[in-house]
Amino acid sequence: MEIICSNCKKRFVLPEEKLPSRGVLQLSCPSCKGRITVDVDGRGREAPPQRFSSELAKESVEESPYEEEVAQALICEDDPHRRNLLSHALEKLGYWTVSGLSLEEIREKMKFTQYEVIVLSEGYAGGSPGDNPVLDHLRLLPMSVRRRIFLIFLSPNYKTADRMAAFAKSANLVVHLNDVRNIQAILKKGIEDHTRFYQSFMECMRETGKF
């Protein structure tokens, strides 16, 4: 899919295989850092992204950074306001985001896409404090896949950064819903700590011949 940044007018290509079958994709322009919103199925957005004809696509443009590996984040949040805050914060941290997927679509996308960050709200997809279908799916992932994901669990029932709650939910970090307004700073610190830990872990695995 070809898109254009409405701010700097640069043209980019998003690989079709990395797009959700429906929903909204939000990312930052790598050139000007402006916000780009892609409505994959064309429904529910006032200003869908501009598309280009095959003739325009043949023009000489700089290579799209999205054809390379780009850090991706999956947002599982039904509330539009919180979803917008999460998307904005993750874009500022360099991720391009996917949201609005059903449980079936999440399962299908995760067969082919490595999400470095997943933000999961307790009530998403009909979830409850004791039963969240997305969380149940993540728990079944092979450890080699799961350890590459930084999972943030949003809940009104746990205080932010409660390590025991995170352990109980198989998450890397829990965040209280009231703290979502400060989510960029919370995510930045949590992801940096996670990255440092697993860099050391992977180095040890390589040194012992286990990776």
C-alpha positions, 0 to 999 in steps of 0.5 A: 500500500502506498501512502503520503505524509500530508505534512511533508508530502513524502511518499512511502510503501507499507508491505501488504503482508504486514497490514491488518485485514481491517482496522486503523494503522497509526505511525510516524513519518520517518522524515518529518515525524508527522502523524499518519493514519491509515484506515485499512478498510476505509470505514469509520474515518473522515480522512482516509489516506491518499492512494496513488495510481500505478503510474505515480507509483513508477515515479522515482521516489526515495526508498521506503523505510517501511520495506525494512524491519520496523518496530511494530506495536499492537494496541488492544484497547476499545476506548477511543480516547485511551487508544489515541493516547497509546498510539501517540505515545508509541509513535513518539517512541518510534513504533508504528501501531496497529489497532482495532483487530478482532481476536481472530485477526490478532491470532492470524497476524501473530503467525506472521508478524513480530510485535515488539510491544503489545498493549492489552486492556483488561476488558478488550474483546470481551475480557474480564479480570479473570478471563481475557482471551487475548492474554490466554492466547499470548500465554500459549506462545512459544517462549522464544516468541513471547520473550521478544514481546513487551506486554503492557496490561491495562487495568483499573484493578492494579497499581502501575508497575505492580510487579506481583500483578504483572507476574500473575498476568504474565505481563511485563508491566501493568498500568492503572487506567488512570495513569494512561495520560502519562503512558509515554514516560511509563512505556519509555522506562519499561521498554528500556529496562526490558531491552537492557535485560534481554540484551544481557540474557541473549548475550549469555545464551549465545555465550553458552551455545544455547542460541 
